Amino acid sequence: MKSFIALLLIGISLQVSAQGKYFTRNGTITFFSSTPVEDIKAENFGVMAILDAETGQLEFSLLMKSFNFKKALMQEHFNENYVESDIYPKSTFKGEVLNLSDIDFSAPGTYPVQVKGQLTIHGETRDVTTDGEIVVSEKGVALKAEFPVKPADYKIEIPKVVENKIAQEILVTVSTELEPFKR
């Protein structure tokens, strides 16, 4: 009888974890701009993300100044001239997984997903819909997606003198591992 109760409690705790929330403060988002003149890549390893496995609600938040570039001058121009990090310090995404019922959070595997939500950059908010994947493992879940962002859509002005060095469409890549949220 004690073994049965112990197994039942383990099963219940696994289900609560599987149906709960997943969280990280160390997510990764990169962006890549490619032109015939120059490629620009920046990485941010301080992305906060939360996924509610019961509702499919998904949120990301990051500080714009946390993007790291290979060249210090690029980073300075990015923060001061383009995204104006002192005025608009954060970028956020608030959305949901549209096909949540296709994901079994209790079974390890890779699940294709479609995500829809609102991305805010530089004080401007736009609707975004993209495909991605959720990878379920014993440790938690990993979120992966790529989608294009046009700086002009977010009122980010690129000076004429450098417009041939910065792509009109930037590829954003999300690759984030979340662990079960512990209260």
Secondary structure, 3 states (H helix, E strand, C coil): CHHHHHHHHHHHHHHHHHCCEEEEEEEEEEEEEECCCCEEEEEEEEEEEEEECCCCEEEEEEEHHHCEECCHHHHHHHHHHHCCCCCCCEEEEEEEECCHHHCCCCCCEEEEEEEEEEEEECCEEEEEEEEEEEEECCCCEEEEEEEEECHHHHCCCCCHHHCCCCCCCEEEEEEEEEEECCC
